[in-house]
């Protein structure tokens, strides 16, 4: 499961200047992926990967709604460096 903040033009400008812009109205892109266990290690982790489902959430409230609809409890998420997600 990947949850990434949506990016706007002001975000791109801020990133180009070396900082991250806060936005209380930030939206999110959710993607649920399954990876082929034979390729999970190494550089070719995405070979055989399948996107199971995806959704956009316009704010944190809708993010919670989507996670609930998918049966995913937010407390299950860890930091990226503590997960098996290769991205």
TIKOLVO-39335 format. One record per residue (C-alpha): y, z, x; residue number from 1; chain. Coordinates in Angstrom, 2 decimals. Layout:
BEGIN
<yy->Y zz->Z xx->X lumvex->NUM miza->A>
...
//
This chain:
BEGIN
<yy->0.00 zz->0.00 xx->0.00 lumvex->1 miza->A>
<yy->3.37 zz->-1.02 xx->1.39 lumvex->2 miza->A>
<yy->6.64 zz->0.19 xx->-0.08 lumvex->3 miza->A>
<yy->9.67 zz->-1.41 xx->1.50 lumvex->4 miza->A>
<yy->13.34 zz->-1.11 xx->0.58 lumvex->5 miza->A>
<yy->14.97 zz->-4.27 xx->-0.70 lumvex->6 miza->A>
<yy->17.60 zz->-5.75 xx->1.58 lumvex->7 miza->A>
<yy->21.03 zz->-6.97 xx->0.50 lumvex->8 miza->A>
<yy->23.69 zz->-8.89 xx->2.41 lumvex->9 miza->A>
<yy->25.49 zz->-5.66 xx->3.42 lumvex->10 miza->A>
<yy->22.16 zz->-4.36 xx->4.79 lumvex->11 miza->A>
<yy->21.76 zz->-7.45 xx->6.95 lumvex->12 miza->A>
<yy->25.29 zz->-6.98 xx->8.32 lumvex->13 miza->A>
<yy->24.67 zz->-3.30 xx->9.07 lumvex->14 miza->A>
<yy->21.39 zz->-4.09 xx->10.83 lumvex->15 miza->A>
<yy->23.21 zz->-6.66 xx->12.96 lumvex->16 miza->A>
<yy->25.62 zz->-3.90 xx->14.00 lumvex->17 miza->A>
<yy->22.75 zz->-1.55 xx->14.86 lumvex->18 miza->A>
<yy->22.84 zz->0.88 xx->11.95 lumvex->19 miza->A>
<yy->21.15 zz->1.41 xx->8.58 lumvex->20 miza->A>
<yy->23.27 zz->1.42 xx->5.43 lumvex->21 miza->A>
<yy->22.48 zz->4.06 xx->2.79 lumvex->22 miza->A>
<yy->22.40 zz->2.96 xx->-0.83 lumvex->23 miza->A>
<yy->21.68 zz->5.30 xx->-3.74 lumvex->24 miza->A>
<yy->20.89 zz->2.26 xx->-5.91 lumvex->25 miza->A>
<yy->18.34 zz->0.85 xx->-3.47 lumvex->26 miza->A>
<yy->15.42 zz->-1.09 xx->-4.95 lumvex->27 miza->A>
<yy->11.88 zz->-1.35 xx->-3.57 lumvex->28 miza->A>
<yy->9.13 zz->-3.94 xx->-3.12 lumvex->29 miza->A>
<yy->5.57 zz->-2.65 xx->-3.55 lumvex->30 miza->A>
<yy->2.50 zz->-4.50 xx->-2.31 lumvex->31 miza->A>
<yy->-1.13 zz->-3.42 xx->-2.45 lumvex->32 miza->A>
<yy->-3.24 zz->-5.13 xx->0.25 lumvex->33 miza->A>
<yy->-6.92 zz->-5.12 xx->1.12 lumvex->34 miza->A>
<yy->-7.86 zz->-6.00 xx->4.70 lumvex->35 miza->A>
<yy->-11.10 zz->-7.40 xx->6.09 lumvex->36 miza->A>
<yy->-12.60 zz->-4.51 xx->8.08 lumvex->37 miza->A>
<yy->-13.75 zz->-6.91 xx->10.81 lumvex->38 miza->A>
<yy->-10.13 zz->-7.82 xx->11.60 lumvex->39 miza->A>
<yy->-8.32 zz->-4.51 xx->11.06 lumvex->40 miza->A>
<yy->-8.21 zz->-3.75 xx->14.78 lumvex->41 miza->A>
<yy->-6.07 zz->-5.99 xx->16.96 lumvex->42 miza->A>
<yy->-3.49 zz->-8.67 xx->16.42 lumvex->43 miza->A>
<yy->-5.28 zz->-10.62 xx->13.70 lumvex->44 miza->A>
<yy->-5.38 zz->-7.81 xx->11.13 lumvex->45 miza->A>
<yy->-4.11 zz->-10.12 xx->8.40 lumvex->46 miza->A>
<yy->-6.97 zz->-12.64 xx->8.69 lumvex->47 miza->A>
<yy->-8.83 zz->-12.37 xx->5.42 lumvex->48 miza->A>
<yy->-6.25 zz->-10.00 xx->3.90 lumvex->49 miza->A>
<yy->-5.77 zz->-10.23 xx->0.14 lumvex->50 miza->A>
<yy->-2.74 zz->-9.05 xx->-1.80 lumvex->51 miza->A>
<yy->-4.16 zz->-7.23 xx->-4.80 lumvex->52 miza->A>
<yy->-0.88 zz->-6.76 xx->-6.66 lumvex->53 miza->A>
<yy->2.86 zz->-6.50 xx->-6.13 lumvex->54 miza->A>
<yy->5.89 zz->-5.29 xx->-8.03 lumvex->55 miza->A>
<yy->9.61 zz->-4.75 xx->-7.66 lumvex->56 miza->A>
<yy->11.30 zz->-1.47 xx->-8.62 lumvex->57 miza->A>
<yy->15.06 zz->-1.46 xx->-9.12 lumvex->58 miza->A>
<yy->15.42 zz->2.23 xx->-8.20 lumvex->59 miza->A>
<yy->13.46 zz->5.40 xx->-7.35 lumvex->60 miza->A>
<yy->12.79 zz->6.17 xx->-11.01 lumvex->61 miza->A>
<yy->11.13 zz->2.79 xx->-11.54 lumvex->62 miza->A>
<yy->9.30 zz->3.22 xx->-8.23 lumvex->63 miza->A>
<yy->7.72 zz->6.38 xx->-9.65 lumvex->64 miza->A>
<yy->6.89 zz->4.54 xx->-12.87 lumvex->65 miza->A>
<yy->5.11 zz->1.71 xx->-11.01 lumvex->66 miza->A>
<yy->3.16 zz->4.12 xx->-8.82 lumvex->67 miza->A>
<yy->2.10 zz->6.09 xx->-11.89 lumvex->68 miza->A>
<yy->1.02 zz->2.88 xx->-13.69 lumvex->69 miza->A>
<yy->-1.07 zz->1.93 xx->-10.65 lumvex->70 miza->A>
<yy->-2.64 zz->5.39 xx->-10.53 lumvex->71 miza->A>
<yy->-1.10 zz->6.23 xx->-7.16 lumvex->72 miza->A>
<yy->0.24 zz->9.73 xx->-6.56 lumvex->73 miza->A>
<yy->3.29 zz->9.77 xx->-4.24 lumvex->74 miza->A>
<yy->1.87 zz->12.82 xx->-2.45 lumvex->75 miza->A>
<yy->-0.92 zz->10.62 xx->-1.07 lumvex->76 miza->A>
<yy->1.52 zz->8.75 xx->1.17 lumvex->77 miza->A>
<yy->1.92 zz->9.68 xx->4.80 lumvex->78 miza->A>
<yy->4.15 zz->8.32 xx->7.50 lumvex->79 miza->A>
<yy->3.30 zz->4.77 xx->8.67 lumvex->80 miza->A>
<yy->2.11 zz->6.08 xx->12.04 lumvex->81 miza->A>
<yy->-0.34 zz->8.34 xx->10.20 lumvex->82 miza->A>
<yy->-1.94 zz->5.53 xx->8.20 lumvex->83 miza->A>
<yy->-4.46 zz->2.76 xx->8.73 lumvex->84 miza->A>
<yy->-1.99 zz->0.11 xx->7.56 lumvex->85 miza->A>
<yy->-1.66 zz->-2.24 xx->10.53 lumvex->86 miza->A>
<yy->1.85 zz->-3.37 xx->9.62 lumvex->87 miza->A>
//
